[in-house]
Amino acid sequence: MNIVPRILYGVSPIGLGHATRSLVVARELERRGAEVMMFSGGKAAEFLRGCGVAVEDFVEDAGPKVVGGEMKNAAAWYVRSWLAQRRNVPKALRLAGAFAPDVVVCDEEFSGTVAAGELGVSRVFIADELELGFARGRVARAIERRVERWYGGLLDAVDMLIVPEEGKDAGNRRYVGPIVRATTAGCLEVRRRHGLPEGRMVLVSLSGSGAGRELASRALDALGSVQGGRPSLVVTGNRGPKFHGEGVYDLGVVRDNQDLVACADLVVSTAGKSTIDEAAAAGTPIIVVPIRNHAEQERNAAAFGYSAGDSARLKELIPLKLSAREGARPCHGEVKAAELIMSLA
């Protein structure tokens, strides 16, 4: 008799990067014969439903406060997240009790991991954020040290920690390489679908939370310095008032943003890992400008030689990087991730 592995899959509701890579892994698990139930909250749950996924929508979490391109008050963020988790865990316990999973997988979603630990179910945690460093100020750093001890203990306690980067396995850590979505259409079809003209195109991809409006404004100003004709400016991920102007196309939140990343001549983005990895997979040049004081984004950007101050240098940087396309780098991290998860099931 064939036994179908049952996998409960939790997704952080902050931004959309966790949801996009979780979607790829979940579909690979289903391809291998697993039954997958997903849960998340907010915009991430909305995104997954839009992709045809049945998702339990109950996870609360507080995204960081961003004002003028700068992250503010990390201490309050930690406290709000802790309070949200206390509300989430009982719901995750009920869901896990009803679904009876063989494995619980969580992409930087904590309540499912805590619930699985209480139930004695195998736990897989997916994360590229293995250290914190968001706090500024004495009180915030004191709070962060307590969070670091708890988070480090959780990472050490799970059965498997999957890191979607290149690296050397150690202990319970397994490095699988980037996890990205495959493109769904060629450039001509993508342009037709979104009503975009021919010619050079700069894509400003904002965070799935909508953070980064200042970056889009600066990119729009910088395009006037490009020689050989002003490229079109396409903005995605914007949840606020739309950007307007000649040659400006504000598409809001786009489900298949990876298609636009692949078709663009240049991507300008806040330093979220998903967009960085999608640009690398497609060979599209990218300028990454992190949200100031957002430690994870600042680390991502530093790997490319960028910092928050580079938002003021876009008039210089965009002409240098525009059309400097590199070779595509196919990524299949989801295959290895699914193979590892299935080994526990």
Sequence and secondary structure as in RCSB ss.txt:
>XXXX:A:sequence
MNIVPRILYGVSPIGLGHATRSLVVARELERRGAEVMMFSGGKAAEFLRGCGVAVEDFVEDAGPKVVGGEMKNAA
AWYVRSWLAQRRNVPKALRLAGAFAPDVVVCDEEFSGTVAAGELGVSRVFIADELELGFARGRVARAIERRVERW
YGGLLDAVDMLIVPEEGKDAGNRRYVGPIVRATTAGCLEVRRRHGLPEGRMVLVSLSGSGAGRELASRALDALGS
VQGGRPSLVVTGNRGPKFHGEGVYDLGVVRDNQDLVACADLVVSTAGKSTIDEAAAAGTPIIVVPIRNHAEQERN
AAAFGYSAGDSARLKELIPLKLSAREGARPCHGEVKAAELIMSLA
>XXXX:A:secstr
     EEEEEE  SSSHHHHHHHHHHHHHHHTT EEEEEE HHHHHHHHHTT  EEE       EEETTEEE HH
HHHHHHHHHHHHHHHHHHHHHHHH  SEEEEES HHHHHHHHHHT EEEEE S        SHHHHHHHHHHHHH
HHHHHHHSSEEEESS    BTTEEE         S HHHHHHHHT  SS EEEEE  TTS  HHHHHHHHHHGGG
 SSS  EEEEES  SS   STTEEE  S TTHHHHHHH SEEEE   HHHHHHHHHHT  EEE   BT HHHHHH
HHTTT  GGGGGGHHHHHHHHTT         HHHHHHHHHHHH 
